[in-house]
Amino acid sequence: METGKVVVERVGGKSTATHCYSKYPLKFIIRSKVGPSQTDAVWIYTITYGGGIVSGDSTKCDISVGDGAPQC
């Protein structure tokens, strides 16, 4: 079962997270401002909350980067 998904695409000349989904215990935080205005990057932080991840838990994330968006 998918616990998280993020899609990054080029929108209006900048890389943008166009889809973000997460399910407990996983959470994504996507910052809207990551640096100077000429910076073309999407910063995605993964966190857990509540009791966190314990033995037996699992997460599955799908991260997709579309055409034209820089990849690291």
C-alpha positions in Angstrom: 0.0 0.0 0.0 1.3 3.5 -0.9 1.9 5.7 2.1 3.1 8.8 0.2 3.3 10.3 -3.2 4.8 13.5 -4.5 4.8 14.7 -8.1 7.1 17.6 -9.2 6.5 19.2 -12.6 7.5 22.4 -14.4 4.8 25.0 -14.1 5.2 28.6 -15.2 9.0 28.1 -15.7 9.6 26.8 -12.2 9.6 23.3 -10.6 6.5 22.9 -8.5 5.0 20.1 -6.4 1.7 19.5 -8.2 0.6 16.6 -6.1 1.3 15.7 -2.5 -0.3 12.9 -0.6 0.8 11.2 2.7 -0.9 8.8 5.1 -0.1 8.3 8.8 2.6 7.8 10.1 4.3 9.6 7.2 4.0 13.3 6.5 5.6 15.5 3.8 6.4 19.2 4.3 7.0 21.2 1.2 8.6 24.6 1.7 7.2 27.3 -0.6 10.4 29.4 -0.5 13.8 27.7 -0.6 16.2 30.5 -1.4 16.7 33.3 -3.8 14.0 33.8 -6.5 16.3 32.4 -9.2 16.6 29.0 -7.3 14.7 26.3 -9.1 14.2 23.6 -6.4 11.5 21.8 -4.5 12.5 20.9 -0.9 10.6 18.0 0.4 10.9 17.0 4.1 9.7 13.7 5.3 8.6 13.4 8.9 6.6 11.2 11.2 4.3 12.3 14.0 2.5 10.8 16.8 4.2 7.6 18.0 6.5 7.6 15.0 7.5 4.5 13.1 7.9 1.3 15.2 8.9 -2.3 14.5 6.6 -3.8 11.9 5.6 -0.4 10.3 6.4 0.2 6.7 6.2 3.1 4.3 6.2 3.3 0.5 6.8 6.6 -1.3 6.5 7.4 -4.9 8.4 10.5 -6.0 8.0 11.5 -9.6 9.8 14.3 -11.4 8.3 15.5 -14.7 10.0 16.6 -17.9 11.8 19.9 -17.7 12.1 19.8 -13.9 15.7 19.5 -12.8 16.7 16.2 -11.1 19.4 15.7 -8.5 
